[in-house]
Each structure stands twice: as structure tokens, then as C-alpha cells.
Amino acid sequence: MKKKTAAALLGGTLVGAGLGVLFAPKSGKETRAELTKKIDELVNKAKEIDVDDMKEYIVEKTDEIETALKDLDKEKVLKIAKRKAEEIQKNVKELVDYVKDKGEPVLEEMADSIREKAIEVTKGVLKKLEK
């Protein structure tokens, strides 16, 4: 049985048993007997779970979480942002060069304006990240 399936089955059984017992219109003695039976079923299902699989899964997931948290490290984020800023500036430069080659003064002014704004925005983002 897969780890996730076993855990979900175990949790579902526990919740279902508890709700069933709580909302059943039976006497206290019957309810206690049924609860005892459900607890025994739960214990038996718990015994079937492969502890090594659960341990392996938990260790694997916590390692993945730690790695993801390390990737959120300020320096890594800053490096990624710098690369993206360079990429944006490169694309804007290519746009400006293309428009200039076509010799359209109106488009040239707009392209220069875009280039200046892109530089301003990327510098602003990088400055915030560096703080």
C-alpha cells in the first residue's frame, strides 16, 4: 500500500469512526462497544502500515522542503533577478536597435522611452532585493 494512501485511509477511518459513533442514535453501552470495535480496527490498520515507508517518505518530503527553502535564499533570488534584468535590458536594446534600423523617428522615441523605463524598473527591483 502506498504511503499516502495508507495515511489517508488511516485518517479517514479515524474520522469516519468518530463521527459515526458520535452521531449514532444508540445507547451509551452500544456506543462504547462500537467505539471499542472501531478503535480495534484502527489499531489493526495501523499495524499494517509499513513504518519504513512512512519514515522514508517523511525524510524525503522534509528534505524537499528544506531544499526549496534554501532556494528562497536572498542571494539566489538576487542572482535570478539580476539575470532576468539583464535579459529584459537585452531584449529592450534589441527592440531599440531594430526600430532605429527601420528609421522611424516616432517609433524610435517610443523605443528609447521603453528602454529607459525598463532600466529604471529593473534597477528599482534589484535595489529592493539588495536591501
C-alpha positions as CSV (number, residue, x, y, z in Angstrom):
1,M,0.0,0.0,0.0
2,K,1.4,3.4,-0.9
3,K,2.4,5.7,1.9
4,K,-0.1,8.5,1.1
5,T,-2.9,6.0,0.6
6,A,-2.2,4.3,3.9
7,A,-2.1,7.6,5.8
8,A,-5.3,8.9,4.1
9,L,-7.0,5.6,4.8
10,L,-6.0,5.7,8.4
11,G,-7.1,9.3,8.9
12,G,-10.3,8.7,7.1
13,T,-11.1,5.6,9.1
14,L,-10.5,7.5,12.3
15,V,-12.6,10.5,11.3
16,G,-15.4,8.3,10.0
17,A,-15.4,6.1,13.1
18,G,-15.5,9.0,15.4
19,L,-18.3,10.8,13.5
20,G,-20.3,7.6,13.2
21,V,-20.2,6.9,16.9
22,L,-20.9,10.4,17.9
23,F,-24.0,10.8,15.7
24,A,-25.4,7.3,16.1
25,P,-28.7,7.1,18.0
26,K,-27.7,4.3,20.3
27,S,-27.3,3.7,24.0
28,G,-24.1,4.6,25.8
29,K,-23.2,0.9,26.2
30,E,-23.7,0.2,22.5
31,T,-21.9,3.4,21.5
32,R,-18.9,2.4,23.7
33,A,-18.9,-1.1,22.3
34,E,-18.9,0.3,18.8
35,L,-16.2,2.8,19.6
36,T,-14.1,0.0,21.0
37,K,-14.6,-2.1,17.9
38,K,-13.6,0.9,15.7
39,I,-10.5,1.6,17.8
40,D,-9.5,-2.1,17.4
41,E,-10.0,-1.8,13.6
42,L,-7.9,1.3,13.6
43,V,-5.1,-0.3,15.6
44,N,-5.1,-3.3,13.2
45,K,-4.9,-1.0,10.2
46,A,-2.1,1.0,11.8
47,K,-0.2,-2.3,12.3
48,E,-0.4,-2.9,8.6
49,I,1.4,0.3,7.7
50,D,5.0,-0.1,6.7
51,V,6.8,2.2,9.1
52,D,10.0,2.2,7.0
53,D,8.0,3.5,4.0
54,M,6.4,6.2,6.2
55,K,9.9,7.2,7.6
56,E,11.4,7.3,4.1
57,Y,8.5,9.4,2.8
58,I,8.7,11.9,5.7
59,V,12.5,12.2,5.3
60,E,12.2,12.7,1.5
61,K,9.5,15.4,1.9
62,T,11.3,17.3,4.6
63,D,14.5,17.3,2.5
64,E,12.5,18.7,-0.4
65,I,11.0,21.4,1.8
66,E,14.5,22.3,3.2
67,T,15.9,22.5,-0.4
68,A,13.0,24.7,-1.5
69,L,13.6,27.0,1.5
70,K,17.2,27.3,0.7
71,D,16.3,28.2,-2.9
72,L,14.5,31.2,-1.4
73,D,17.8,32.4,-0.1
74,K,18.2,36.1,-0.7
75,E,21.4,35.7,-2.7
76,K,19.9,33.2,-5.0
77,V,16.8,35.3,-5.6
78,L,19.0,38.3,-6.2
79,K,21.1,36.3,-8.8
80,I,17.9,35.2,-10.6
81,A,16.6,38.8,-10.6
82,K,19.9,40.2,-12.0
83,R,19.8,37.6,-14.8
84,K,16.2,38.5,-15.6
85,A,17.1,42.2,-15.5
86,E,19.9,41.7,-17.9
87,E,17.6,39.6,-20.2
88,I,15.0,42.4,-20.2
89,Q,17.6,45.0,-20.9
90,K,19.0,42.9,-23.7
91,N,15.5,42.5,-25.3
92,V,14.8,46.2,-25.0
93,K,18.1,47.0,-26.6
94,E,17.3,44.7,-29.5
95,L,13.9,46.4,-29.9
96,V,15.5,49.9,-29.9
97,D,18.2,48.8,-32.4
98,Y,15.5,47.3,-34.7
99,V,13.4,50.4,-34.6
100,K,16.4,52.6,-35.3
101,D,17.4,50.4,-38.2
102,K,13.9,51.0,-39.7
103,G,14.4,54.8,-39.4
104,E,11.0,55.7,-37.9
105,P,11.6,58.7,-35.6
106,V,8.3,58.3,-33.7
107,L,8.9,54.6,-33.0
108,E,12.5,55.4,-32.1
109,E,11.4,57.8,-29.4
110,M,8.9,55.3,-28.0
111,A,11.5,52.6,-28.0
112,D,14.0,54.8,-26.2
113,S,11.3,55.6,-23.7
114,I,10.6,51.9,-23.1
115,R,14.4,51.3,-22.7
116,E,14.7,54.0,-20.1
117,K,11.7,52.7,-18.2
118,A,12.9,49.1,-18.3
119,I,16.3,50.2,-16.9
120,E,14.5,52.2,-14.2
121,V,12.2,49.3,-13.2
122,T,14.9,46.6,-13.2
123,K,17.3,48.8,-11.1
124,G,14.4,49.5,-8.7
125,V,13.6,45.8,-8.3
126,L,17.3,44.9,-7.8
127,K,17.8,47.7,-5.3
128,K,14.8,46.5,-3.2
129,L,16.1,42.9,-3.3
130,E,19.6,44.0,-2.2
131,K,18.1,45.7,0.9
